[in-house]
Amino acid sequence: MSPNVKILKNGNQLIRPNEPEPPHLPKPEVLRTLKKEFNPAKYYHDDPVTAISIMHANRYTDTIHYLSEIPFCVHFWTNHQRDIFCRYAAKNKDLCVFIDSTGGVCSKFIKRNGTKTRSLFLYIIAAHSNGQQFTVGQMISEAQDTVTILHFWNNWLKYGFPQPAEVVMDSSEALLNATTMALTGYKTIDEYCNCDHERKDPKCLYKA
């Protein structure tokens, strides 16, 4: 809540129409200072990588599954997400998931070596059920290459998520390469495209 909204909310409770502002109503600059001092107090550490490491070592051991500083990358999902997906998979033979990435959600930050991260992208793996979408895996990464996305897929599968029968994604080359290697049983996009699907079904189909 912004300081001005806070003042307006409190003012509506304290002031009648056309009355002057009471002296005990806090000024915007005071609230801004308090907000600036309060927010860092809630952080585990002012360095994001150190903060995530502390979180992993304490409360979030079963949520944070990979962390790298150079390049910055973190994988995270919960036991609850896995359990829901396993129950969903048991009822859906043709298991379909979606993978997508979006930028602008996470802010760049200065690493401990003094360098600034590149643009950070949030990757999500999601499924649909009864018109509802639910996420089953997340990654924040400054690297957008095949190796990074392949590691994400492999780590997700290693944690016990069922192998999907179909993946829907955009036509990003890195996404296509990584998904081919992780899920279809083929090493390259060309191998996957040129295989005789009538004689040998890939482990997973994808749509881009």
C-alpha positions as CSV (number, residue, x, y, z in Angstrom):
1,M,0.0,0.0,0.0
2,S,1.4,3.4,-1.0
3,P,1.8,6.2,1.6
4,N,-0.8,8.3,-0.1
5,V,-3.4,5.5,-0.2
6,K,-2.6,4.8,3.5
7,I,-3.3,8.4,4.4
8,L,-6.5,8.5,2.3
9,K,-7.7,5.4,4.0
10,N,-6.9,6.7,7.5
11,G,-8.2,10.1,6.7
12,N,-11.6,8.7,5.7
13,Q,-11.9,7.2,9.2
14,L,-10.7,10.4,11.0
15,I,-12.0,13.3,9.0
16,R,-15.5,14.4,8.1
17,P,-16.1,16.1,4.8
18,N,-14.7,19.7,4.6
19,E,-12.8,19.3,7.9
20,P,-9.0,20.2,8.0
21,E,-6.4,17.5,8.2
22,P,-5.7,16.6,11.9
23,P,-2.1,17.0,13.1
24,H,-1.7,13.4,14.1
25,L,-2.3,12.1,10.6
26,P,1.1,11.0,9.4
27,K,2.7,12.8,6.5
28,P,3.6,11.0,3.2
29,E,7.4,11.5,3.7
30,V,7.2,9.9,7.2
31,L,5.3,6.9,5.9
32,R,7.8,6.5,3.0
33,T,10.7,6.5,5.5
34,L,9.0,3.9,7.7
35,K,8.2,1.7,4.7
36,K,11.8,1.9,3.5
37,E,13.1,0.9,6.9
38,F,10.5,-1.8,7.5
39,N,10.8,-3.8,4.2
40,P,14.5,-4.7,4.5
41,A,13.9,-5.9,8.1
42,K,11.7,-8.7,6.6
43,Y,14.4,-10.0,4.3
44,Y,16.6,-12.9,5.2
45,H,19.6,-11.0,3.8
46,D,20.0,-8.0,1.6
47,D,21.9,-10.1,-1.0
48,P,19.3,-12.2,-2.9
49,V,21.6,-15.3,-3.4
50,T,22.6,-15.3,0.3
51,A,18.9,-14.9,1.2
52,I,17.9,-17.9,-0.9
53,S,20.7,-20.0,0.5
54,I,19.5,-19.2,4.1
55,M,15.9,-20.0,3.1
56,H,17.0,-23.3,1.6
57,A,19.0,-24.2,4.7
58,N,16.1,-23.4,7.1
59,R,12.4,-23.4,6.2
60,Y,12.5,-24.2,2.4
61,T,14.6,-27.3,2.0
62,D,11.8,-29.1,0.2
63,T,11.0,-26.1,-2.0
64,I,14.3,-24.8,-3.4
65,H,15.9,-27.5,-5.4
66,Y,18.8,-25.7,-7.2
67,L,20.6,-22.4,-6.9
68,S,23.4,-21.0,-9.0
69,E,24.9,-17.5,-8.7
70,I,26.9,-17.4,-12.0
71,P,24.7,-17.4,-14.0
72,F,21.9,-16.8,-11.5
73,C,19.3,-19.5,-11.6
74,V,16.9,-21.0,-9.0
75,H,14.5,-24.0,-9.3
76,F,11.6,-24.2,-6.9
77,W,8.4,-26.2,-6.4
78,T,6.7,-27.8,-3.4
79,N,5.7,-31.3,-2.4
80,H,2.1,-30.1,-2.6
81,Q,2.6,-29.2,-6.3
82,R,4.1,-32.6,-7.0
83,D,1.4,-34.5,-5.1
84,I,-1.4,-32.7,-6.9
85,F,0.2,-33.3,-10.3
86,C,0.7,-37.0,-9.5
87,R,-3.0,-37.3,-8.6
88,Y,-3.9,-35.4,-11.8
89,A,-1.6,-37.7,-13.9
90,A,-3.3,-40.8,-12.4
91,K,-6.6,-39.6,-13.9
92,N,-5.2,-38.4,-17.2
93,K,-3.6,-40.9,-19.5
94,D,-2.7,-38.2,-22.1
95,L,-0.9,-36.0,-19.7
96,C,-0.3,-32.5,-21.1
97,V,1.7,-29.7,-19.6
98,F,2.7,-26.2,-20.7
99,I,6.0,-24.5,-20.3
100,D,6.4,-20.8,-20.8
101,S,8.7,-18.0,-19.8
102,T,8.1,-14.3,-19.1
103,G,10.5,-11.4,-18.4
104,G,9.9,-8.3,-16.4
105,V,8.5,-10.1,-13.4
106,C,11.8,-10.2,-11.4
107,S,14.1,-7.2,-11.0
108,K,17.8,-7.4,-11.8
109,F,20.2,-7.2,-8.9
110,I,23.9,-6.8,-8.1
111,K,25.7,-10.0,-7.4
112,R,28.4,-10.5,-4.7
113,N,31.1,-10.1,-7.3
114,G,29.8,-6.7,-8.2
115,T,28.3,-7.6,-11.6
116,K,24.6,-7.0,-12.4
117,T,22.5,-9.8,-13.6
118,R,21.1,-9.9,-17.1
119,S,17.3,-9.8,-17.5
120,L,15.7,-12.4,-15.3
121,F,13.0,-14.7,-16.8
122,L,10.4,-16.7,-14.9
123,Y,9.8,-20.1,-16.4
124,I,6.7,-22.1,-15.3
125,I,5.5,-25.6,-16.0
126,A,1.7,-25.7,-15.7
127,A,-1.2,-28.0,-16.4
128,H,-5.0,-27.4,-17.0
129,S,-7.8,-29.1,-15.2
130,N,-11.5,-28.3,-15.4
131,G,-10.8,-24.9,-16.9
132,Q,-8.2,-24.1,-14.2
133,Q,-4.5,-23.7,-14.6
134,F,-2.1,-24.8,-11.9
135,T,1.7,-24.5,-11.8
136,V,3.8,-27.5,-11.0
137,G,7.4,-26.1,-11.4
138,Q,9.1,-22.8,-11.5
139,M,12.6,-21.5,-12.5
140,I,14.0,-17.9,-12.4
141,S,17.1,-17.6,-14.6
142,E,19.2,-15.0,-16.4
143,A,20.4,-17.7,-18.8
144,Q,17.9,-18.7,-21.6
145,D,19.9,-21.5,-23.3
146,T,19.3,-25.1,-24.0
147,V,21.6,-26.4,-21.1
148,T,19.8,-24.3,-18.5
149,I,16.3,-25.4,-19.6
150,L,17.4,-29.0,-20.0
151,H,18.7,-28.9,-16.4
152,F,15.3,-27.5,-15.3
153,W,13.4,-30.3,-17.0
154,N,15.7,-33.1,-15.7
155,N,15.7,-31.8,-12.1
156,W,11.9,-31.6,-12.2
157,L,11.6,-35.2,-13.5
158,K,14.2,-36.3,-10.9
159,Y,12.1,-35.0,-8.1
160,G,9.3,-37.4,-9.0
161,F,7.0,-35.5,-11.4
162,P,5.3,-37.9,-13.9
163,Q,6.6,-37.8,-17.5
164,P,4.1,-35.9,-19.6
165,A,2.8,-37.3,-22.8
166,E,2.5,-33.9,-24.5
167,V,4.1,-30.5,-24.0
168,V,2.8,-27.2,-25.4
169,M,5.3,-24.3,-25.7
170,D,6.4,-21.5,-28.0
171,S,8.9,-21.9,-30.8
172,S,12.0,-20.8,-28.9
173,E,14.9,-22.9,-30.2
174,A,16.3,-23.4,-26.7
175,L,12.9,-24.6,-25.4
176,L,12.5,-27.0,-28.3
177,N,16.0,-28.4,-28.0
178,A,15.8,-28.9,-24.2
179,T,12.3,-30.4,-24.4
180,T,13.4,-32.8,-27.2
181,M,16.4,-34.0,-25.2
182,A,14.6,-34.3,-21.8
183,L,11.3,-35.8,-22.8
184,T,11.0,-37.3,-26.2
185,G,13.8,-39.9,-26.2
186,Y,15.6,-38.2,-29.2
187,K,18.8,-36.1,-29.0
188,T,17.9,-33.5,-31.6
189,I,14.9,-31.7,-33.1
190,D,15.8,-33.2,-36.5
191,E,15.7,-36.7,-35.1
192,Y,12.4,-36.1,-33.5
193,C,10.9,-34.5,-36.7
194,N,12.3,-37.2,-39.0
195,C,11.3,-40.2,-37.0
196,D,8.5,-42.5,-38.2
197,H,5.9,-41.8,-35.4
198,E,3.7,-44.5,-36.8
199,R,6.3,-47.2,-36.1
200,K,8.0,-45.7,-33.1
201,D,6.2,-43.3,-30.8
202,P,8.3,-40.8,-29.0
203,K,8.0,-40.7,-25.2
204,C,6.5,-37.3,-25.5
205,L,5.0,-35.2,-28.2
206,Y,5.2,-31.4,-28.3
207,K,3.4,-28.6,-29.9
208,A,5.0,-25.2,-30.6
